[in-house]
Amino acid sequence: MRENPRPGDEAYVSYVTARLPALQRAAFLLCGGDVHRADDVVQATITRLYQHWKRVSRSDNVDAYVHRMLVHAFVDERRHSWSRVQLGGRPMEAAGGDPHSGVDERGSLVAALRRLPPRQRAVLVMRFLLDRPIEEVAEALKCSVGTVKSQSSRGLEALRSMLATMEEHRNG
């Protein structure tokens, strides 16, 4: 027998259903292309979102709130010692539903993002993939606006350099 849904469940389900591809894309990049870790981060985020949906749904900007939750879930997940365990073999590619399957440079970009420090990666994903304002990124990462700007600058410089080097190796 099915239980009666909690008030607000329909709105939660609608929101998550509509935003899930974007959350998966952001987590995929935050996690440096690790599909499994990205799934864990998204799962933790939508679970926490469900627990706090009543408060979150009253927020002025639900998307911004959820993006902060996603970054916090990413940071929290990296703090656990088990997150450093590496299974043997190559990571599996996302099956069929990979949101980046049409992008030619995906492999190079993901490889370059993977090499960035987690904080720089988080700043770049939030700023340029999620298109979040600097102030919101600073609040989500609990740092100053100046730190977000410097991390953005350093991260973009490092990405450009890595991508240029990868391109040289492909062509030369």
Backbone as CSV, one residue per row, in Angstrom:
resi,resn,N_x,N_y,N_z,CA_x,CA_y,CA_z,C_x,C_y,C_z
1,MET,0.849,-1.181,0.000,0.000,0.000,0.000,0.891,1.240,0.000
2,ARG,0.530,2.202,-0.803,1.307,3.413,-0.960,0.903,4.459,0.067
3,GLU,1.920,5.109,0.650,1.637,6.165,1.624,1.190,7.426,0.900
4,ASN,0.481,8.276,1.613,0.116,9.575,1.058,1.362,10.434,0.959
5,PRO,1.529,11.128,-0.152,2.717,11.976,-0.277,2.666,13.151,0.705
6,ARG,3.857,13.599,1.088,3.938,14.781,1.939,3.520,16.006,1.127
7,PRO,2.985,17.021,1.802,2.682,18.263,1.082,3.975,18.829,0.474
8,GLY,3.915,19.216,-0.775,5.090,19.775,-1.437,5.877,18.765,-2.244
9,ASP,5.582,17.464,-2.088,6.323,16.431,-2.819,6.200,16.599,-4.328
10,GLU,5.018,16.954,-4.801,4.828,17.121,-6.246,5.711,18.228,-6.779
11,ALA,5.797,19.334,-6.045,6.648,20.447,-6.480,8.122,20.040,-6.467
12,TYR,8.514,19.273,-5.444,9.898,18.779,-5.355,10.215,17.880,-6.555
13,VAL,9.347,16.924,-6.828,9.561,15.991,-7.935,9.636,16.743,-9.260
14,SER,8.762,17.706,-9.461,8.784,18.505,-10.693,10.085,19.280,-10.826
15,TYR,10.512,19.896,-9.734,11.753,20.669,-9.761,12.942,19.773,-10.088
16,VAL,13.081,18.659,-9.369,14.227,17.770,-9.569,14.201,17.177,-10.971
17,THR,13.041,16.784,-11.445,12.933,16.216,-12.788,13.409,17.212,-13.842
18,ALA,13.028,18.461,-13.688,13.419,19.486,-14.661,14.900,19.841,-14.566
19,ARG,15.463,19.829,-13.371,16.843,20.300,-13.169,17.889,19.194,-13.147
20,LEU,17.460,17.939,-13.115,18.408,16.838,-12.961,19.516,16.817,-14.024
21,PRO,19.218,17.002,-15.308,20.318,16.996,-16.290,21.371,18.069,-16.012
22,ALA,20.948,19.259,-15.627,21.904,20.330,-15.325,22.721,20.012,-14.081
23,LEU,22.093,19.436,-13.071,22.815,19.043,-11.857,23.831,17.951,-12.172
24,GLN,23.447,16.986,-13.004,24.366,15.912,-13.391,25.554,16.465,-14.168
25,ARG,25.302,17.399,-15.085,26.373,18.022,-15.872,27.347,18.750,-14.962
26,ALA,26.815,19.543,-14.042,27.665,20.300,-13.120,28.479,19.360,-12.237
27,ALA,27.850,18.341,-11.696,28.556,17.391,-10.833,29.623,16.636,-11.615
28,PHE,29.327,16.268,-12.856,30.278,15.567,-13.720,31.556,16.386,-13.861
29,LEU,31.408,17.676,-14.077,32.580,18.540,-14.229,33.254,18.821,-12.890
30,LEU,32.471,19.021,-11.836,33.060,19.216,-10.512,33.919,18.019,-10.118
31,CYS,33.446,16.845,-10.471,34.124,15.604,-10.089,35.185,15.192,-11.108
32,GLY,35.556,16.084,-11.990,36.625,15.807,-12.937,36.325,14.670,-13.888
33,GLY,35.056,14.517,-14.251,34.682,13.490,-15.204,34.426,12.128,-14.605
34,ASP,34.448,12.018,-13.287,34.171,10.748,-12.617,32.650,10.607,-12.497
35,VAL,32.072,9.818,-13.391,30.621,9.679,-13.481,30.029,9.138,-12.177
36,HIS,30.699,8.163,-11.592,30.168,7.543,-10.385,30.186,8.500,-9.201
37,ARG,31.271,9.219,-9.056,31.359,10.197,-7.978,30.334,11.316,-8.209
38,ALA,30.158,11.721,-9.457,29.164,12.751,-9.771,27.760,12.282,-9.388
39,ASP,27.462,11.016,-9.684,26.156,10.472,-9.293,25.973,10.524,-7.779
40,ASP,27.033,10.203,-7.036,26.956,10.259,-5.575,26.680,11.682,-5.094
41,VAL,27.354,12.657,-5.701,27.189,14.060,-5.309,25.759,14.523,-5.615
42,VAL,25.248,14.163,-6.789,23.877,14.552,-7.144,22.882,13.884,-6.197
43,GLN,23.105,12.611,-5.910,22.199,11.903,-4.998,22.185,12.557,-3.616
44,ALA,23.364,12.894,-3.106,23.433,13.561,-1.799,22.706,14.902,-1.844
45,THR,22.856,15.616,-2.960,22.217,16.934,-3.098,20.703,16.814,-3.129
46,ILE,20.183,15.913,-3.946,18.720,15.850,-4.041,18.097,15.231,-2.788
47,THR,18.858,14.411,-2.080,18.371,13.891,-0.796,18.274,15.021,0.216
48,ARG,19.332,15.809,0.314,19.332,16.950,1.229,18.259,17.959,0.819
49,LEU,18.088,18.138,-0.482,17.053,19.044,-0.974,15.669,18.568,-0.518
50,TYR,15.417,17.271,-0.617,14.129,16.739,-0.168,13.912,16.991,1.315
51,GLN,14.965,16.800,2.091,14.861,16.994,3.539,14.528,18.449,3.889
52,HIS,14.978,19.380,3.071,14.813,20.807,3.371,13.932,21.516,2.348
53,TRP,13.150,20.760,1.575,12.394,21.340,0.467,11.470,22.477,0.910
54,LYS,10.840,22.347,2.043,9.903,23.388,2.494,10.611,24.739,2.606
55,ARG,11.800,24.743,3.216,12.572,25.979,3.359,13.145,26.423,2.012
56,VAL,13.721,25.492,1.260,14.360,25.835,-0.018,13.349,26.396,-0.999
57,SER,12.172,25.802,-1.053,11.163,26.239,-2.028,10.676,27.661,-1.764
58,ARG,10.879,28.165,-0.553,10.496,29.550,-0.233,11.615,30.537,-0.554
59,SER,12.750,30.036,-0.985,13.902,30.877,-1.290,13.615,31.763,-2.506
60,ASP,14.243,32.923,-2.537,14.088,33.832,-3.679,14.652,33.229,-4.958
61,ASN,15.716,32.431,-4.838,16.363,31.842,-6.001,16.670,30.373,-5.699
62,VAL,15.723,29.512,-5.995,15.854,28.092,-5.676,17.062,27.483,-6.388
63,ASP,17.282,27.852,-7.658,18.419,27.297,-8.399,19.744,27.638,-7.722
64,ALA,19.901,28.863,-7.287,21.140,29.270,-6.615,21.326,28.470,-5.330
65,TYR,20.249,28.300,-4.593,20.300,27.532,-3.345,20.741,26.094,-3.626
66,VAL,20.154,25.487,-4.642,20.472,24.098,-4.978,21.905,23.978,-5.496
67,HIS,22.365,24.955,-6.264,23.754,24.914,-6.732,24.731,24.994,-5.560
68,ARG,24.406,25.802,-4.546,25.238,25.840,-3.343,25.238,24.473,-2.659
69,MET,24.067,23.854,-2.600,23.973,22.535,-1.995,24.831,21.525,-2.762
70,LEU,24.839,21.623,-4.090,25.629,20.720,-4.923,27.119,20.888,-4.639
71,VAL,27.576,22.121,-4.574,28.991,22.377,-4.286,29.340,21.889,-2.885
72,HIS,28.467,22.125,-1.925,28.727,21.654,-0.561,28.791,20.134,-0.525
73,ALA,27.902,19.467,-1.269,27.930,18.001,-1.312,29.245,17.524,-1.934
74,PHE,29.719,18.215,-2.959,31.004,17.880,-3.594,32.147,18.039,-2.602
75,VAL,32.178,19.161,-1.906,33.246,19.422,-0.937,33.168,18.411,0.204
76,ASP,31.968,18.154,0.721,31.802,17.185,1.814,32.257,15.796,1.387
77,GLU,31.901,15.397,0.179,32.251,14.076,-0.320,33.764,13.915,-0.421
78,ARG,34.469,14.958,-0.775,35.927,14.889,-0.916,36.621,14.812,0.444
79,ARG,35.943,15.188,1.507,36.545,15.149,2.846,36.629,13.737,3.404
80,HIS,35.778,12.847,2.938,35.750,11.477,3.452,36.955,10.702,2.933
81,SER,37.594,9.935,3.823,38.785,9.194,3.414,38.469,8.166,2.335
82,TRP,37.270,7.604,2.320,36.934,6.617,1.300,36.879,7.229,-0.083
83,SER,36.760,8.549,-0.175,36.676,9.181,-1.498,37.998,9.100,-2.247
84,ARG,39.081,8.782,-1.541,40.383,8.684,-2.194,40.696,7.267,-2.666
85,VAL,39.788,6.340,-2.417,39.984,4.962,-2.868,39.798,4.915,-4.375
86,GLN,40.759,4.328,-5.067,40.680,4.203,-6.515,40.510,2.739,-6.874
87,LEU,39.487,2.447,-7.629,39.278,1.091,-8.093,40.173,0.853,-9.299
88,GLY,40.561,-0.391,-9.538,41.432,-0.721,-10.655,40.762,-0.476,-11.989
89,GLY,41.566,-0.312,-13.015,41.047,-0.125,-14.366,40.669,1.308,-14.646
90,ARG,40.215,1.511,-15.871,39.794,2.849,-16.292,38.389,3.134,-15.822
91,PRO,38.108,4.420,-15.504,36.728,4.745,-15.138,35.809,4.502,-16.333
92,MET,34.636,4.001,-16.059,33.684,3.752,-17.129,33.113,5.075,-17.631
93,GLU,32.883,5.139,-18.914,32.237,6.310,-19.500,30.739,6.211,-19.237
94,ALA,30.091,7.342,-19.213,28.649,7.354,-18.996,27.963,6.641,-20.158
95,ALA,27.047,5.790,-19.844,26.352,5.030,-20.872,25.222,5.840,-21.468
96,GLY,25.246,6.024,-22.757,24.164,6.629,-23.514,23.671,7.981,-23.056
97,GLY,23.430,8.181,-21.774,22.824,9.408,-21.304,23.820,10.482,-20.936
98,ASP,25.055,10.339,-21.369,26.077,11.334,-21.036,25.683,12.683,-21.622
99,PRO,25.532,13.703,-20.781,25.086,15.009,-21.269,26.099,15.700,-22.164
100,HIS,27.333,15.210,-22.245,28.371,15.868,-23.045,28.747,15.071,-24.285
101,SER,27.941,14.096,-24.669,28.329,13.181,-25.734,28.542,13.886,-27.072
102,GLY,27.956,15.042,-27.300,28.103,15.732,-28.575,29.272,16.693,-28.624
103,VAL,30.007,16.839,-27.562,31.088,17.813,-27.514,32.402,17.133,-27.862
104,ASP,33.035,17.569,-28.960,34.271,16.942,-29.426,35.406,17.040,-28.424
105,GLU,35.534,18.156,-27.781,36.657,18.381,-26.881,36.390,17.941,-25.454
106,ARG,35.328,17.213,-25.244,34.954,16.819,-23.887,36.087,16.126,-23.145
107,GLY,36.703,15.165,-23.792,37.762,14.410,-23.126,38.903,15.301,-22.674
108,SER,39.306,16.221,-23.532,40.397,17.133,-23.180,39.989,18.063,-22.053
109,LEU,38.781,18.588,-22.134,38.309,19.504,-21.098,38.196,18.794,-19.758
110,VAL,37.615,17.613,-19.758,37.458,16.868,-18.506,38.822,16.514,-17.930
111,ALA,39.749,16.090,-18.792,41.101,15.759,-18.324,41.772,16.985,-17.718
112,ALA,41.609,18.128,-18.360,42.204,19.363,-17.841,41.533,19.773,-16.531
113,LEU,40.212,19.694,-16.469,39.504,20.027,-15.225,39.941,19.120,-14.087
114,ARG,40.159,17.839,-14.395,40.561,16.871,-13.381,41.893,17.258,-12.742
115,ARG,42.746,17.906,-13.503,44.074,18.289,-12.999,44.042,19.544,-12.135
116,LEU,42.953,20.303,-12.200,42.851,21.517,-11.386,42.589,21.157,-9.931
117,PRO,43.045,21.998,-9.026,42.677,21.797,-7.621,41.149,21.893,-7.482
118,PRO,40.562,21.147,-6.551,39.103,21.105,-6.415,38.443,22.482,-6.276
119,ARG,39.065,23.393,-5.559,38.462,24.725,-5.367,38.416,25.492,-6.683
120,GLN,39.505,25.453,-7.465,39.499,26.123,-8.767,38.462,25.486,-9.676
121,ARG,38.385,24.165,-9.657,37.403,23.458,-10.480,35.992,23.895,-10.095
122,ALA,35.717,23.959,-8.798,34.386,24.363,-8.327,34.068,25.792,-8.774
123,VAL,35.041,26.686,-8.673,34.827,28.074,-9.095,34.505,28.133,-10.582
124,LEU,35.282,27.443,-11.399,35.057,27.496,-12.850,33.726,26.870,-13.243
125,VAL,33.377,25.753,-12.631,32.102,25.116,-12.963,30.947,26.027,-12.561
126,MET,31.007,26.577,-11.364,29.909,27.448,-10.924,29.820,28.719,-11.767
127,ARG,30.960,29.319,-12.033,30.960,30.586,-12.780,30.571,30.397,-14.244
128,PHE,31.135,29.390,-14.906,30.998,29.310,-16.351,30.029,28.236,-16.842
129,LEU,29.841,27.160,-16.109,28.848,26.176,-16.513,27.484,26.539,-15.942
130,LEU,27.476,26.863,-14.649,26.216,27.200,-13.999,25.862,28.679,-14.138
131,ASP,26.805,29.468,-14.644,26.597,30.895,-14.882,26.124,31.633,-13.623
132,ARG,26.788,31.341,-12.499,26.429,31.957,-11.240,27.250,33.224,-11.045
133,PRO,26.664,34.233,-10.421,27.400,35.478,-10.144,28.537,35.240,-9.149
134,ILE,29.547,36.073,-9.232,30.730,35.950,-8.376,30.340,35.929,-6.900
135,GLU,29.429,36.802,-6.501,29.030,36.885,-5.105,28.409,35.568,-4.620
136,GLU,27.622,34.950,-5.479,26.981,33.692,-5.112,28.017,32.568,-4.982
137,VAL,28.998,32.555,-5.879,30.064,31.552,-5.804,30.846,31.734,-4.512
138,ALA,31.139,32.980,-4.179,31.874,33.260,-2.941,31.085,32.775,-1.724
139,GLU,29.798,33.019,-1.715,28.963,32.574,-0.598,28.927,31.040,-0.523
140,ALA,28.776,30.387,-1.668,28.704,28.925,-1.686,30.002,28.292,-1.209
141,LEU,31.133,28.880,-1.584,32.432,28.327,-1.217,32.974,28.914,0.086
142,LYS,32.194,29.830,0.680,32.579,30.459,1.941,33.961,31.119,1.842
143,CYS,34.084,31.973,0.826,35.329,32.709,0.626,34.974,34.111,0.141
144,SER,35.980,34.935,-0.062,35.735,36.307,-0.495,35.540,36.381,-2.009
145,VAL,34.949,37.477,-2.449,34.780,37.729,-3.877,36.153,37.776,-4.556
146,GLY,37.123,38.368,-3.899,38.479,38.438,-4.444,39.088,37.054,-4.653
147,THR,38.805,36.146,-3.735,39.304,34.776,-3.883,38.666,34.104,-5.099
148,VAL,37.371,34.320,-5.302,36.696,33.751,-6.474,37.326,34.307,-7.748
149,LYS,37.576,35.606,-7.768,38.175,36.221,-8.966,39.572,35.660,-9.226
150,SER,40.380,35.546,-8.185,41.747,35.049,-8.385,41.730,33.566,-8.758
151,GLN,40.839,32.779,-8.146,40.732,31.365,-8.501,40.234,31.194,-9.932
152,SER,39.317,32.057,-10.356,38.833,32.024,-11.744,39.972,32.316,-12.704
153,SER,40.714,33.358,-12.406,41.821,33.755,-13.281,42.878,32.658,-13.367
154,ARG,43.284,32.148,-12.219,44.305,31.087,-12.205,43.802,29.811,-12.869
155,GLY,42.552,29.476,-12.588,41.977,28.262,-13.171,41.865,28.346,-14.678
156,LEU,41.400,29.498,-15.191,41.295,29.672,-16.638,42.668,29.647,-17.301
157,GLU,43.635,30.289,-16.673,45.000,30.282,-17.205,45.548,28.858,-17.263
158,ALA,45.346,28.103,-16.198,45.823,26.721,-16.155,45.101,25.869,-17.201
159,LEU,43.787,26.050,-17.342,43.027,25.290,-18.333,43.524,25.587,-19.747
160,ARG,43.688,26.861,-20.046,44.176,27.246,-21.385,45.529,26.608,-21.677
161,SER,46.414,26.660,-20.710,47.747,26.090,-20.881,47.673,24.577,-21.098
162,MET,46.893,23.890,-20.272,46.769,22.438,-20.406,46.138,22.059,-21.742
163,LEU,45.089,22.783,-22.149,44.422,22.476,-23.415,45.342,22.738,-24.600
164,ALA,46.139,23.806,-24.526,47.100,24.098,-25.597,48.146,22.994,-25.695
165,THR,48.635,22.524,-24.551,49.614,21.448,-24.531,49.035,20.157,-25.095
166,MET,47.802,19.852,-24.715,47.142,18.655,-25.243,46.971,18.750,-26.756
167,GLU,46.606,19.920,-27.248,46.438,20.141,-28.682,47.768,19.968,-29.418
168,GLU,48.851,20.484,-28.846,50.176,20.325,-29.452,50.544,18.858,-29.567
169,HIS,50.276,18.093,-28.512,50.597,16.666,-28.517,49.773,15.902,-29.545
170,ARG,48.531,16.311,-29.728,47.670,15.660,-30.742,48.165,15.957,-32.152
171,ASN,48.596,17.188,-32.373,49.016,17.622,-33.708,50.480,17.347,-34.000
172,GLY,51.248,17.087,-32.976,52.689,16.990,-33.220,53.248,15.707,-32.924
